[in-house]
């Protein structure tokens, strides 16, 4: 039985852990030829082995345009043009307004905003007409949350890009949509905590903040991305799929 993405070529940035890795694994299981990119070589190699299905790993940084060129060249040389692009690479940088540094601000915007913009721009000549592009935002993009000002603004920018990109790419029938998660059980908590115990406490607290009283799982986000990537969402363009446990709505 063939999968929903049989013989489709899919590229996923930030694919070595969390949502990106879960998405890569599900897409491969559904028949896609999957390429992932990440900055850490060891994590990338481990993820490629975990994905299987002849997945391709390309080390690179989405803030470095030459790395994006290399990514798309490698994918094109191996499989040809791209049918699905999941722009997932991001960084979670938190801090109060009064203490937020220029370095912190530049880091969050270089990866989350600039990285998203140029990941799509550099892909244009490699995308098939009718391709699906999935950008990753966050439910805090439309909420006021302490310590999240720069991060939330960067994710609001991503939501805006989906509208503008879709309008520009209508003639090529390329659909650009946004996956908007709430708090998800990924290594991101450890990246902003000083210990594993603190990360677990933060995760539990965010779970209680959600009306469903838990954080989401990476596979739940991967299944949402599968919908956006497949022909099942063919009438969806410039839009948003909100999967946040009810945080924004309830």
C-alpha positions as CSV (number, residue, x, y, z in Angstrom):
1,X,0.0,0.0,0.0
2,X,1.5,3.3,-1.1
3,X,1.8,6.2,1.3
4,X,0.3,9.7,1.1
5,X,3.7,11.1,0.0
6,X,4.9,8.4,-2.3
7,X,8.0,9.4,-4.3
8,X,7.6,13.1,-3.2
9,X,10.9,14.9,-2.4
10,X,10.7,16.6,1.0
11,X,13.3,18.9,2.7
12,X,13.0,19.6,6.4
13,X,15.2,22.1,8.1
14,X,16.0,21.6,11.8
15,X,15.3,17.9,11.2
16,X,17.6,16.3,13.7
17,X,15.3,16.5,16.8
18,X,11.9,17.3,18.1
19,X,9.2,18.2,15.6
20,X,11.5,18.2,12.6
21,X,12.8,14.6,13.3
22,X,9.3,13.3,14.0
23,X,8.1,14.9,10.7
24,X,11.0,13.4,8.8
25,X,10.3,9.9,10.1
26,X,6.6,10.1,9.3
27,X,7.2,11.5,5.8
28,X,9.7,8.8,5.1
29,X,7.2,6.2,6.3
30,X,4.6,7.7,4.0
31,X,6.8,7.2,0.9
32,X,8.7,10.5,0.7
33,X,12.4,10.9,-0.1
34,X,13.5,12.9,2.8
35,X,16.4,15.3,3.3
36,X,17.1,17.0,6.6
37,X,19.5,19.7,7.7
38,X,20.9,20.7,11.0
39,X,24.0,22.5,12.4
40,X,25.4,19.7,14.6
41,X,27.1,17.0,12.5
42,X,26.7,14.2,15.2
43,X,23.1,14.9,15.8
44,X,22.5,15.0,12.1
45,X,24.1,11.6,11.5
46,X,22.1,10.0,14.4
47,X,18.9,11.5,13.0
48,X,19.6,10.1,9.5
49,X,20.1,6.7,10.9
50,X,16.9,6.9,12.9
51,X,14.9,8.1,9.9
52,X,16.2,5.3,7.6
53,X,14.7,5.0,4.1
54,X,17.9,6.4,2.5
55,X,17.4,9.8,4.1
56,X,19.9,12.5,3.2
57,X,21.5,14.7,5.9
58,X,23.1,18.0,4.9
59,X,24.9,19.9,7.6
60,X,24.2,23.6,7.5
61,X,23.0,26.8,9.1
62,X,19.8,28.5,7.8
63,X,21.3,31.9,8.5
64,X,24.2,31.2,6.1
65,X,22.9,31.6,2.5
66,X,25.8,29.5,1.1
67,X,24.7,26.6,3.3
68,X,21.1,26.8,1.9
69,X,22.5,26.8,-1.6
70,X,24.5,23.7,-0.8
71,X,21.5,22.0,0.7
72,X,19.3,22.5,-2.3
73,X,22.1,21.5,-4.7
74,X,22.7,18.3,-2.9
75,X,19.0,17.4,-2.8
76,X,18.6,18.3,-6.5
77,X,21.6,16.1,-7.5
78,X,20.2,13.2,-5.6
79,X,16.5,13.3,-6.4
80,X,15.6,16.3,-8.5
81,X,13.2,19.0,-7.7
82,X,11.4,19.4,-4.3
83,X,7.7,18.8,-3.7
84,X,7.6,19.6,0.1
85,X,9.6,22.1,2.1
86,X,9.2,22.2,5.9
87,X,10.8,25.3,7.4
88,X,11.3,24.1,10.9
89,X,14.7,25.4,12.1
90,X,14.2,27.8,15.0
91,X,15.7,28.9,18.3
92,X,13.8,29.6,21.5
93,X,15.4,32.6,23.3
94,X,13.6,34.0,26.3
95,X,14.3,37.0,28.6
96,X,12.7,40.0,30.2
97,X,12.5,43.1,28.1
98,X,14.7,45.0,30.5
99,X,17.5,42.5,30.2
100,X,17.2,41.3,26.6
101,X,20.5,41.9,24.9
102,X,21.3,42.8,21.3
103,X,23.0,39.5,20.9
104,X,19.9,37.6,22.0
105,X,17.7,39.7,19.7
106,X,19.9,39.1,16.7
107,X,20.1,35.4,17.4
108,X,16.3,34.9,17.6
109,X,15.6,37.0,14.5
110,X,18.5,35.7,12.4
111,X,17.3,32.1,12.8
112,X,13.6,32.4,13.1
113,X,12.9,35.3,10.7
114,X,15.8,35.7,8.4
115,X,16.4,32.0,8.3
116,X,12.8,31.3,7.3
117,X,12.8,34.0,4.6
118,X,15.9,32.9,2.9
119,X,15.2,29.1,3.3
120,X,12.1,29.7,1.0
121,X,13.8,32.3,-1.3
122,X,16.8,30.0,-2.0
123,X,14.4,27.0,-2.6
124,X,12.4,28.8,-5.3
125,X,14.2,27.5,-8.4
126,X,14.3,24.0,-6.9
127,X,10.6,23.8,-6.0
128,X,8.2,22.0,-8.3
129,X,5.1,23.9,-9.4
130,X,2.3,22.8,-7.0
131,X,4.8,22.3,-4.2
132,X,3.7,22.6,-0.5
133,X,5.7,24.9,1.8
134,X,5.1,24.6,5.5
135,X,6.4,27.3,7.8
136,X,6.6,26.8,11.6
137,X,5.2,29.5,13.8
138,X,4.1,29.4,17.5
139,X,0.8,30.0,19.3
140,X,2.5,32.9,21.3
141,X,2.7,34.8,18.0
142,X,-0.7,36.2,18.8
143,X,-0.5,36.3,22.6
144,X,1.2,38.6,25.1
145,X,3.5,36.4,27.2
146,X,6.2,37.7,29.6
147,X,9.8,37.1,28.5
148,X,8.7,36.1,25.0
149,X,8.7,39.5,23.2
150,X,11.4,38.9,20.6
151,X,10.5,35.2,20.1
152,X,6.8,35.9,19.7
153,X,7.5,38.7,17.3
154,X,9.8,36.5,15.2
155,X,7.0,33.9,14.9
156,X,4.4,36.5,14.1
157,X,6.7,37.5,11.2
158,X,6.7,33.9,10.0
159,X,2.9,33.9,10.0
160,X,3.0,37.1,7.9
161,X,5.5,35.6,5.4
162,X,3.1,32.7,4.6
163,X,0.5,35.2,3.4
164,X,3.0,37.2,1.3
165,X,4.8,34.2,-0.1
166,X,1.5,32.6,-1.1
167,X,0.4,35.7,-3.0
168,X,3.7,35.9,-4.9
169,X,3.7,32.2,-5.8
170,X,0.1,31.8,-6.9
171,X,1.1,31.5,-10.6
172,X,3.2,28.5,-9.7
173,X,0.4,26.9,-7.6
174,X,2.8,26.7,-4.7
175,X,0.9,26.6,-1.4
176,X,2.5,28.2,1.7
177,X,0.9,27.4,5.0
178,X,1.8,27.7,8.6
179,X,1.9,25.0,11.3
180,X,1.4,26.7,14.7
181,X,2.2,24.6,17.7
182,X,1.7,25.2,21.3
183,X,4.3,23.8,23.9
184,X,5.7,20.5,22.6
185,X,7.8,17.9,24.3
186,X,11.1,18.5,22.6
187,X,14.7,19.3,23.7
188,X,13.8,23.0,23.4
189,X,13.1,23.1,27.2
190,X,16.6,22.0,28.0
191,X,18.0,24.7,25.8
192,X,16.5,27.4,28.0
193,X,16.9,25.7,31.4
194,X,19.9,25.4,33.6
195,X,19.3,21.7,34.4
196,X,17.2,18.8,33.4
197,X,15.1,19.2,36.5
198,X,14.3,22.8,35.6
199,X,13.5,21.8,32.1
200,X,11.0,19.2,33.4
201,X,9.4,21.8,35.7
202,X,9.1,24.3,32.9
203,X,7.5,21.6,30.7
204,X,5.0,20.7,33.4
205,X,4.1,24.3,34.0
206,X,3.5,24.9,30.3
207,X,1.4,21.8,30.2
208,X,-0.8,23.1,33.0
209,X,-1.1,26.4,31.1
210,X,-2.8,24.6,28.2
211,X,-6.5,23.8,28.6
212,X,-5.8,20.1,27.8
213,X,-3.3,20.1,30.8
214,X,-0.4,18.6,28.9
215,X,2.2,19.5,26.3
216,X,1.9,18.2,22.8
217,X,4.0,15.4,21.3
218,X,6.2,15.8,18.2
219,X,4.3,13.1,16.4
220,X,1.1,15.1,16.8
221,X,2.8,18.0,15.0
222,X,4.2,15.6,12.4
223,X,0.7,14.4,11.6
224,X,-0.5,18.0,11.1
225,X,2.5,18.6,8.8
226,X,1.5,15.5,6.8
227,X,-1.9,17.0,6.2
228,X,-0.4,20.3,5.0
229,X,2.2,18.4,2.8
230,X,-0.3,16.1,1.1
231,X,-3.0,16.7,-1.5
232,X,-5.6,16.5,1.3
233,X,-5.0,20.2,2.0
234,X,-5.1,21.3,-1.6
235,X,-7.6,24.0,-1.0
236,X,-5.6,25.5,1.9
237,X,-3.2,28.4,1.1
238,X,-1.7,31.2,3.1
239,X,-3.4,29.8,6.1
240,X,-2.6,28.4,9.5
241,X,-3.1,25.1,11.2
242,X,-3.3,25.8,15.0
243,X,-2.4,22.8,17.1
244,X,-1.9,24.2,20.6
245,X,-4.0,22.3,23.0
246,X,-6.5,25.1,23.1
247,X,-4.1,27.8,24.5
248,X,-5.1,30.5,22.1
249,X,-8.8,29.7,21.8
250,X,-10.0,28.7,25.3
